[in-house]
Amino acid sequence: MGSMNSIKPESAEEVVAEGTNINLTCKYDGAIYNIQWYRQYQRTRPEFLLYITEGGSIHPVLSDFSAHINKGEKRVDLEIISAKVTDSAVYYCALTPTVTGNTTTLYKNLWSKDNAILHNIH
C-alpha cells in the first residue's frame, strides 16, 4: 500500500485585524510536487492564487499574496499581505497531481474531503 498524500488546515478559522499580515497554514503528508492555494467568495468559483513547489519557488498570480514552505515540518503557509475586509473568504490549499491532469481531476482533488481546506477570515 502506498502512502496517501494528504493536506489539511492547522486551524479552521482565523480572525485578523485589518492591515495586518496573516499566514494561513496547511500541513501535508506524503511526497508533494507543489501546493496550490485558491480563494473562494460566496456564490463564486474558486480563484487560483498561487502555487509553491516543494523547493520553495513561488508562482503568484496576485501581488498581495506570498507563500512559504517548511519541508522539515511539512507545512505550507499562504501569506496575505496587509489584509483587507475584502480578503474575507474561504481559502483552499490543494495538492497538485504530479501527472498533468485535466481540470476535472484538479477540481475533484480540490473538493475532496482530504485535500480541501477551509480558512474563513473575518
The 8 nearest C-alpha neighbors of each residue, nearest first, counted from 0:
[[1, 2, 3, 4, 29, 30, 5, 28],
 [2, 0, 3, 4, 29, 30, 28, 5],
 [3, 1, 29, 4, 0, 28, 30, 5],
 [4, 2, 5, 29, 1, 28, 0, 30],
 [3, 5, 29, 28, 2, 30, 6, 27],
 [4, 6, 28, 27, 114, 113, 3, 7],
 [5, 7, 27, 114, 26, 28, 113, 25],
 [6, 8, 25, 26, 116, 27, 114, 9],
 [9, 7, 25, 10, 116, 24, 26, 11],
 [8, 10, 25, 24, 26, 7, 11, 23],
 [11, 9, 8, 12, 13, 118, 24, 23],
 [12, 10, 118, 117, 8, 9, 119, 13],
 [11, 13, 119, 118, 10, 120, 14, 117],
 [14, 12, 120, 119, 15, 118, 11, 121],
 [13, 15, 121, 120, 12, 16, 119, 21],
 [16, 14, 13, 17, 121, 120, 19, 21],
 [15, 17, 19, 18, 14, 82, 83, 121],
 [16, 18, 82, 83, 19, 15, 84, 81],
 [17, 19, 81, 82, 83, 16, 20, 80],
 [20, 18, 81, 82, 17, 16, 21, 80],
 [21, 19, 80, 81, 79, 82, 18, 78],
 [20, 22, 79, 78, 19, 23, 80, 82],
 [23, 21, 78, 77, 76, 24, 79, 20],
 [24, 22, 77, 76, 78, 21, 25, 118],
 [23, 25, 76, 75, 9, 8, 22, 77],
 [26, 24, 8, 75, 7, 74, 9, 76],
 [25, 27, 74, 7, 6, 73, 8, 75],
 [26, 28, 6, 5, 73, 74, 25, 7],
 [29, 27, 5, 4, 6, 30, 73, 26],
 [28, 30, 4, 31, 3, 2, 5, 27],
 [31, 29, 4, 28, 32, 2, 27, 3],
 [32, 30, 33, 29, 53, 94, 4, 34],
 [31, 33, 53, 52, 97, 30, 95, 34],
 [32, 34, 52, 51, 31, 53, 95, 94],
 [35, 33, 94, 50, 51, 93, 95, 52],
 [34, 36, 50, 93, 92, 49, 94, 51],
 [35, 37, 92, 48, 49, 91, 50, 47],
 [38, 36, 47, 91, 48, 46, 90, 45],
 [39, 37, 90, 46, 45, 89, 91, 88],
 [38, 40, 45, 89, 88, 46, 90, 44],
 [39, 41, 88, 43, 42, 89, 38, 45],
 [42, 40, 43, 39, 88, 89, 44, 45],
 [41, 43, 40, 44, 39, 45, 88, 89],
 [44, 42, 41, 40, 39, 45, 46, 38],
 [43, 45, 39, 46, 42, 40, 41, 38],
 [44, 46, 39, 38, 37, 43, 47, 40],
 [47, 45, 38, 37, 39, 44, 48, 43],
 [46, 48, 37, 49, 36, 45, 38, 60],
 [49, 47, 37, 36, 60, 59, 46, 61],
 [50, 48, 59, 58, 36, 60, 35, 47],
 [49, 51, 35, 34, 58, 57, 36, 33],
 [50, 52, 57, 34, 33, 56, 55, 58],
 [53, 51, 33, 55, 54, 56, 32, 34],
 [52, 54, 55, 33, 32, 51, 31, 68],
 [55, 53, 52, 56, 51, 68, 70, 33],
 [56, 54, 52, 53, 68, 51, 57, 67],
 [55, 57, 52, 51, 54, 58, 53, 50],
 [58, 56, 51, 59, 50, 55, 52, 66],
 [57, 59, 50, 49, 51, 60, 56, 52],
 [60, 58, 49, 61, 57, 48, 50, 62],
 [59, 61, 48, 49, 62, 58, 47, 64],
 [62, 60, 59, 63, 64, 48, 49, 65],
 [61, 63, 64, 60, 59, 65, 80, 48],
 [62, 64, 80, 61, 79, 65, 81, 78],
 [65, 63, 79, 62, 78, 80, 61, 66],
 [64, 66, 78, 77, 79, 63, 59, 67],
 [67, 65, 77, 76, 78, 57, 51, 68],
 [68, 66, 76, 75, 77, 55, 69, 65],
 [67, 69, 75, 55, 74, 70, 76, 66],
 [70, 68, 74, 71, 72, 73, 75, 67],
 [69, 71, 73, 72, 68, 74, 53, 75],
 [72, 70, 73, 69, 74, 68, 75, 53],
 [71, 73, 74, 70, 69, 26, 68, 75],
 [74, 72, 70, 71, 27, 69, 26, 75],
 [75, 73, 26, 69, 72, 25, 68, 27],
 [74, 76, 68, 25, 24, 67, 69, 26],
 [77, 75, 24, 67, 23, 66, 22, 78],
 [76, 78, 66, 23, 22, 65, 79, 24],
 [79, 77, 22, 65, 66, 21, 64, 76],
 [80, 78, 64, 21, 20, 82, 63, 81],
 [79, 81, 20, 63, 82, 64, 78, 21],
 [80, 82, 18, 19, 20, 79, 83, 17],
 [83, 81, 18, 17, 19, 80, 20, 79],
 [82, 84, 85, 86, 17, 18, 81, 87],
 [83, 85, 86, 87, 17, 82, 121, 120],
 [84, 86, 83, 87, 88, 82, 121, 40],
 [87, 85, 83, 84, 88, 82, 120, 121],
 [86, 88, 120, 85, 121, 84, 119, 89],
 [89, 87, 40, 119, 39, 86, 120, 90],
 [88, 90, 119, 118, 39, 117, 38, 40],
 [91, 89, 38, 118, 117, 37, 39, 88],
 [92, 90, 116, 37, 36, 117, 115, 38],
 [91, 93, 36, 35, 116, 115, 37, 34],
 [94, 92, 35, 109, 114, 34, 115, 95],
 [95, 93, 34, 35, 96, 33, 114, 92],
 [94, 96, 33, 34, 97, 93, 35, 32],
 [95, 97, 98, 94, 99, 100, 105, 32],
 [98, 96, 32, 95, 99, 31, 33, 100],
 [99, 97, 96, 100, 95, 101, 32, 104],
 [100, 98, 97, 96, 101, 95, 105, 104],
 [101, 99, 104, 98, 102, 105, 96, 103],
 [100, 102, 103, 104, 105, 99, 106, 98],
 [101, 103, 105, 104, 106, 100, 107, 99],
 [104, 102, 106, 105, 101, 107, 100, 108],
 [105, 103, 107, 102, 106, 101, 100, 108],
 [104, 106, 102, 108, 103, 107, 109, 101],
 [105, 107, 109, 108, 103, 104, 102, 110],
 [106, 108, 104, 110, 109, 105, 111, 103],
 [109, 107, 105, 106, 111, 110, 104, 114],
 [108, 110, 106, 115, 107, 93, 111, 114],
 [109, 111, 107, 115, 108, 106, 112, 114],
 [112, 110, 108, 114, 113, 109, 115, 107],
 [111, 113, 115, 114, 110, 116, 109, 108],
 [114, 112, 111, 115, 5, 6, 7, 116],
 [113, 115, 6, 93, 111, 112, 5, 109],
 [116, 114, 109, 110, 112, 91, 113, 111],
 [117, 115, 91, 8, 7, 92, 118, 114],
 [116, 118, 90, 89, 91, 11, 119, 115],
 [117, 119, 90, 12, 89, 11, 120, 116],
 [120, 118, 89, 12, 88, 13, 117, 121],
 [119, 121, 87, 13, 14, 88, 118, 12],
 [120, 14, 87, 119, 15, 13, 84, 88]]
